[in-house]
């Protein structure tokens, strides 16, 4: 590891000011991703700004949204009563990611900037055109690797976003709050993550972050009554592995009909691929057979939904107009996954194998009507 | 209970394995078997420039320890080399195996993925701090004793990490069922595959600790 300068910031404003003084410095909060990359010589930080003690570690109720500050540890976020009540999928995804030791260290803000897991990203001899380790502009190209992206790839990158926690945040329409030298600003998470084509055309990094910006918090809209949420993660072992592919679906039910839905996927593209899926209520026709069972509580409703394997395509979730002509009570969201046994040598972008999918069958109405 | 070698037995030999290792680390230049890997690992800070050395004070197991350490040192490196607490094991050094798990301000963390200088104000508990000065199995921390009694290890390389992780797991309360224990202990890899016995040990320790506290965990 190269020698670096170390400074400890005591407030968010001080951290941003320090970053403005030394633009090539990196923020370190939990540190695990950053230090791992520094140890491997992939990220060569001349300076690090320790932001672990700047505060920003509470989860608060802001009426119609829950504000999760950037330095809340993943454990604290997953176990917070507000998150469990209003955004159970966020809690669920965090618990499905990494291990308790790592979750105790990892911060919410750092998790949004999770570096890709592809082999070529972690191999300095393969990693192409690395621009001095700035996470924002790293590229890795090619290689047959199960951690590569399969959707939204670009001639210059096959990196995929491996984050779990960002998936429900994306699906639920979270807002990211940033602090820069010019003050605070916010943006929807769908703008925060940029597409490969966008990066190529407009320049800049993978995140819509200015060079001196610090993520201060994420606002998660409260999902009201009638929402069912489920996150499904396919990985190589039962615990402590990155997703080969994962998907999140949220459905809002009213009298047994889906009136609102949103899906997002991870592990398939650098962009998380969230596409809100909002049908007009007029189009929704009453089902012939009403579902009679009602669930008592909204936030726990997902636990009654079952996961099962079936075959279909992820594209259906990506093309809203077509799928919503017949609004399903039994909704199926499927993902393309990568085959770890792929020996064909073809790039994953051209070899799409319907490996896993998930289905929210038996989603129940839980809204008094 | 099977007869096991205790620290008392070690002492009767005059020179215990642990004190031998510690003394050889202190005098690496005179190490008779200058194995490349050991040497590279243990002498790296001595080779670093004086400009890279910083003065650091850590609070380890309730004691304040001052040291002069390379600013790039991980917390794991500082604990093992500078503080001399080699009970915390270096496994993968990349956050995969959990062998180095320690408690930082009561929460289990991986010292291999954090810089020592980031922890000036934290309370660090290592395996040595669980039951300092214990001479017999009865004097051990309930989790240590449970591992001992339930054979929760084979080669022992992962055991300090497993025990610290189990202490954190019991403190957090994620120990309701065997499945929950396995899930929340999944950050600690045991290459000998002693998982069933580790789970037994965590269950036993949970019962013992909850009995002592008079509450169910």
Contacts between the chains, C-beta under 8 A, distances in Angstrom:
chain1	res1	chain2	res2	distance
A	1	B	72	4.9
A	3	B	49	8.0
A	3	B	51	7.7
A	3	B	52	5.4
A	3	B	71	7.2
A	3	B	72	6.9
A	4	B	71	7.5
A	4	B	72	7.2
A	6	B	71	6.1
A	6	B	115	7.5
A	6	B	117	6.1
A	28	B	115	7.7
A	28	B	118	7.2
A	30	B	114	7.9
A	31	B	113	6.3
A	31	B	114	4.9
A	31	B	115	6.8
A	31	B	118	6.6
A	32	B	95	5.8
A	32	B	110	7.0
A	32	B	113	4.1
A	32	B	114	7.2
A	35	B	74	7.3
A	35	B	113	5.2
A	35	B	114	6.5
A	35	B	115	6.7
A	36	B	94	6.0
A	36	B	95	6.3
A	36	B	113	6.0
A	39	B	93	7.5
A	39	B	94	7.2
A	50	B	118	5.6
A	52	B	118	6.2
A	53	B	121	7.5
A	73	B	107	7.9
A	75	B	107	7.4
A	75	B	172	7.9
A	98	B	187	7.6
A	99	B	98	6.9
A	99	B	186	5.7
A	99	B	187	2.7
A	100	B	108	6.5
A	100	B	165	7.6
A	100	B	168	7.0
A	100	B	169	7.0
A	100	B	172	7.1
A	100	B	174	7.2
A	100	B	184	5.3
A	100	B	187	6.0
A	101	B	95	8.0
A	101	B	98	6.1
A	101	B	101	5.6
A	101	B	108	5.0
A	101	B	109	5.7
A	101	B	110	5.0
A	101	B	165	6.8
A	101	B	168	7.7
A	101	B	187	4.7
A	102	B	95	6.3
A	102	B	110	6.6
A	102	B	113	7.8
A	102	B	187	6.7
A	104	B	104	7.9
A	104	B	107	4.4
A	104	B	108	6.1
A	104	B	109	5.4
A	104	B	168	7.9
A	105	B	109	5.1
A	105	B	110	6.7
A	105	B	113	6.9
A	105	B	114	6.8
A	238	B	186	7.9
A	239	B	182	7.7
A	239	B	183	5.7
A	239	B	186	3.8
A	240	B	186	4.7
A	240	B	187	6.1
